[in-house]
Amino acid sequence: MSIRRAIRIWALSPLVALLLAGCADRPKPTLTGIALLPADRFVRGPTSGQFIEPANGRTPPFQRRQPIQGFSALIDPDGLGSYLALADNGFGTRENSADFVLVVYELLPHFRIALGGPGTIEAAPWFPLHDPDGHAGFPIVADMEFYPGSDIPVDPLIRNGRLLTGADFDVESFRLVADGTYYFGDEFGPFLLHTDNTGKLLEPPIPLPGVWSPQHPLLGEREPNAPRSGGFEGMALSADGTKLYPMLERSLVGQGDQLNIYEFDLEMQEFTHSDPYEPPFKYRMDPAAVGVSEITALDESLFLVIERDEGQGPTAEFKKVFLVNLDEVDGEGFLVKTEVIDLLDIADPGDLARTGTGRFTFPYETTEALVVLDSGVVGIINDNNYPFGLGRHVSDGQPDDSEFILIQMEPLP
């Protein structure tokens, strides 16, 4: 057994974490590991950031490089200690992200745990999303001579590789399915994107029937019924691997606090509902939240959901993880939910975060990625919104790092 594998097993064992933390009775979820990827981490690639303003001491553009940032989804494909993480559409909007390439990264965290450890993350590109066969169905940035709305030529790497960028899609979730291909949840359509194991688009984007966002590339004269940036944010894969459960981040027009969870049958290659306003599952968002950023399966019926507000740092007030059972609804047909983690109030008896307080908070505006690891341990990483995020280093005005944490949950109800 490798040292890396052994450390991971120790880090994830609830009994070991409990003993090493010196806490026989945890009153709340407990931090058992932490690792950081510094904010200023780049890979070689097309010049990026040409359409954003300076922020937090960083002045774009970033010549011949792409920031490794904005993680919005996380999967653990083999259980061996490395993870695949999805970078979302880039710098926050379609308009400012045309030069940001959509990439899945491999992350190898070396967690700081009660036994020690450096608390660092190695990161490298796994694959870029690309469309060499022209499946998108509308002009993508790679088809253009100049970036949209500018006189800046599109980088040859994007054009020649037909790479997809943050002006083409806003991918916020992804899952690896049984045949080795991937499905991505997009906010602009909203769409499901189906790729091979190199990130190549295999077919046209799969729309959510009857739903149109203001950013839908084929909206035309249609009236949108989904809010901007309100499409597919989280997406779960069923425990048996036969269905996807993409979830809207925000409510459809006229639905109040109702968020919709849809079901996509992987064998039939179609959604199982007929009316987007009557989804298979209804979820009621807390009044303090502005959206749901993740949904992940625990087993056949139990799922974890992240709700968040728009605050960061001292203005963060609501960042919580809830448990839902797809077989349990209330009198109005909404899934019954139970709070299992308050991300602004996590026990840290081993002082892994080096605060000296015994308490840890995760005060990021966009907490979007959650992976279930082992025996009640979950991993969470933030979307640091580089260079704009300012949730951790408020006093010195430095952009947020990517922070990967392990949390031992209380026994589930």
N, C-alpha and C positions, 0 to 999 in steps of 0.2 A: 504494500500500500504506500502511495506517495505521501510525502509530508503535507502537500497541499490538500490531498483528499482527507488525511487524518485530521488536519486542523479544521476542515469544514465540518466533519462529523462532530468533533468536539464543540464547535461553535453552535451547531444546530441541535445538540442534544438538550432537551429541556431539563433533564436531571442534572447534567453537568453544569449547565448555565445557572441553575438554581443554587447548586452547592458552591460554585466558584464565586457567585455574587454575594455569598454569605447571607442570603435572605431566605428563610424557611417558608415564609408566607408572603407572596407578592400581593400587595393591595391593588396593583394596576399592571398593565402590560409593561414589560421590562426590556430595555435596550440590551442586546447581547452581542452586538457587533456593529462596527462602523468603519467605512472606508471612503476616501475622498479622491475625486479626479479634479485637479485644479481647473479653475475657470479658463485660464489661458492655455488651453491644450488644442492643438491644431493638427491637421493632416494636410499633405500636399494635395492641391486640386485647383479648380478654377478660382480666380479672385472672387471673394465674397464680401458682403457688407457694403456694396456700392450704393445701396438705396436706403441706408439708415444713417442717423445722426450719431455723433459721439455721445457716449454714456458711461458713467462710473469710471472715468479716467481712461477709457479705451476709445481710440480714434480710428474709425474705418477709413478706407477699405482695408481688407486683409489680403495682401498681395499673394497670389498663387497659393492660397491655403483656405481651408474650410475649418471652422470651429467644430470641435466634438462637443455638441451641446444639445440641449432641448430634448432629453429622453422622455418619451411619452408612453412607452410600453416596454415590458421586460418579460423574457421567457427563460426557462431553465431547461434546455433541450435534452441534456443527458445526465443531469444530476452529479456532474463531476467537478463542479466548482467554477465553470465559466458560464457566462450568460450572454444572450443576445438582446441588445437594446436598440429600440427604434428612435431615431431622431425625427422629430416632427417637421412641420413645414419651414422651420428656420427662424426668422427674426420677428415673427408674430403676425404678419399679415401677408396676403397674396401679393400686395403691391410692393412690399419691400424684400421679398424673398425669392425673386426670380433667379438669383445667382447662387442660391443655396441648394446643393444637391441632396436628394433624399437618400439616406444611407442607413443600413442596419450595421451596428457595430458589435464586435465581440468584446466583452468586459471580463477581465480576470481580477476580481477583488482580493486583496490580502487584508482581511478584516483585522482590526484591533479588537480582540476579545479579552476575556478575563485572564487567559493564559499569556497574553501579550500579542504581538503582531504589529506591523507598521501602519496599518490603516490607509493603504494606498490602493490605487486601481490602475491596471494596465488596460489600454484600449487600442483597438485596431479595426479598420473597416472590414466588415464581413462581406457585404455586397451592396452596390448601389441599385436603386430601382431604375429600370430603363425600359424603353419601348421600341426596340429595333424593328418590329413588325407593324407599327402604326395602328395598334389596337385602341388607342385612347379615344378616337372618334371625334377629336377636335384638335385644332393647332396647339401643339405644345411649344414651350420655349425653344426646344431643340430644332423646331421647324423655322424659327425666325432668324432674320439677319441681325436684328437689334433686340435687346431686352425690351419688354413692353413699356411704352411710354418714355423711351429714352433714345439717345443716339449712341449708346454704348454697344459695341458688337457683342453678340453672344459668344462666349468662350468656345473655341474649337473642341475642347474636351467634351462639352455638353452637346454640341452639334454632332460631332462624329460618333460619340457613344450613345446618342439619343437618350441622354440621361434625363430623368424626371426631376423637376425642381419644385420648390415651394410655391411657385406660381401656377403649377399644374394641378397638384393635389395637396391636401393637408392631411397626411396620414397620422393617425393618433393611436392606433392599436394594431396588433398583428398576432397571428397564431400559426404555428406549424402543425399541419394536419398529417394524417396517416400515410399519404402517398409521397410525402417529402416536399410538397409544395406549401406555399404560404398564402394566407389571406390577410389583407390589410383593410382596416376601417378608415374611411376618409370623411372629412367634414364638409368639403365643398359641395358634394353632390346632394346628399351623401351617397357614397358608393362603397362597394366592396371591390378591392383589387385583388386579382389572383395572379401570382407569380410562380416561377419555378425556383429552384434552390440557388439560382444566381441573381434573383431579383428581376428577371425578365418577365414583362407582362404577357400572360398567356392568352388572354381573351379581352374583349371590351369590358370596361368598368361595369359592374353590376349595380344598377340603381335600386334605391329603395322605392318600390312602386307608390306613386301618389304623393311623394314628398319632394319638395324643391326648395333649396336654400337660395338666398340672394346671390351666392357665388357659384351656382350651378353653371357650368360652361355652356350648357344648351338651354338656359332659362328662356331666352327670347322674350316674348310678350307675356309669359305666364306670371301669375302672382305667386311669389314665394310663400310657403306656409311653414317654413322652418326658419328660425332666426340665424343671423350671421354667426358663424362659429358654433353652431348648435347641432351639428350632425353627429356622425358616429365618433364617439370619443373612446369609450371602453368597449371591449368585445371579449366574451368568454368562449371557451371551447368546452363542450360537454365532456363529462368524464369518460364516456365511451367513444369519443372522437367522431361522432356522427353529425353533430349540429354545432353551429355557431350562434352565439347570442349577442349580436351587436346592440348597443344601447345609445340612445340619443343623449347628448350632454345637456340639452335644454328642451323645454316643452315646445310642442307644435303650437301654432297659433290657435288660441281659444281653449287650450287644455290646462291653463292655470299652473298648479304645482305638479301635474302628472308628467312623469317621464316614461317613455316607452321602451320596453325591451322586446326586440323582435327575434324570430327564430329562422335560421337559414339551414335548410336540409342539404348537407354536403353530397349525398348520393343523388338526390333529385335536382340539385343545383338551382334551388328556388326558395324564396321566402314562403313560409307556411301560412301567412295571414292574407286576407283579401282586402282589408280596410286598414290603412295606416293609423286611423284614429281608434281602432279596436285591436290593439296588439295582443299577442299571447300573454304578456305579463305587464302589469302596471306598477309603477314605483312612485311613491310620494316623496318629494324632496322636502327637506327641512326648510323652514322659512329663513333660517340664517345662511343657507347655502345659495350659491348662484349656479351650480351645476354639478353633475356627476362626472368624475374623471376616470374611473376604472371600474370594471366588473371582472371577477376572476372566480373560477369554479374551485370549490373545495372537494366536492364529490358529486354524485348524481343529482342532488337537489339543493345542496347548500352552496351559496355564493357570497363572496365578499365584495362590497361596493364602497368606493371612496366618494365622499361629498366634501366640497370645499367652498370657502368664500373667496373674495378677490383680494383680501388683505395679505400683507407680507411683513415680516419683522414685527415691530410693535403694533401694527394694525391688524395682524392676523388674529382672528377670533374663533373661526370654525373650520377645523380640518379633522374629519372623523371617518372611521371605517365602520361599516355596518354589516351585519350578517342577515341574509335573507334566505328563506326556504321557498323554492318554487312551488312546493305543494301546500303552502300555508298562506292564505289571504284573509283580509279582514272583511267586515260586512259590506264594504264598498268595492271589494274586489282588488284592493291594493295589497301587494306583498307586505307581510308583516316583517318589520326590520328591528334588529337589536343592536345597539351600539356595542362594539367590541374593542375599539382603540380610539382614544382621543390623542391625536398626534401633537397636541400642544401640552400634553401632560403625561409623559412617559417616565417611568422610574429608571434611574441610572445608578444603582447602588455601587457598581464597580467603577464609576466615574470614567467610563469609556470615552465620553465626549469631552473630558477634561474641563468641565465647568466648575467642579468643586461643590456642586449644589445637591447632588444626588437626583437631579431632575433634568430631563432632556425635552426640548421642544423641536418641532419640525415646521418652522414658520414660513414655508414657501407658498407663494401665490398659486403656483401650478404644481401640485403634488399629483402625479398622473400615472405612476407605474407601480404595480404591486405584483409580486410573485409568491406563490405558496411553496414553501420549501420542505419542511419536515416537522412532524409532531408539534404542530401549533406554532411554528416559527414562520413568519412572513418577511420577505425582503421588500423594501420600498426605496425608490430613487426619485429625486425631484427633477422636474424640467426647470433648468436654471435660467432659461430665457436670456442667454448670453447676448450682448453684454448688459442687458437691462435689469436682470434680477437683483434685488437688494433685500433679501430676507435675513441673511446671517451677518453680513459685515456692515451693518448700518452705520456704526460709529466712524469707520474709516472710508466709507463710500466705495468699497471694492465689489466687483461683480461676484455673484454667487458661484460657488463650486458645484459640481455634481456630487451629491452626498448619498451614499448607498448605506442603508441601515438594516439591521436585523432586529426584529421584535418578537419576543416570546409572548404570545397572547395568553390570557387567562383561559381555563377550560371553557369550551363553548357550551352555551346552554342547551 
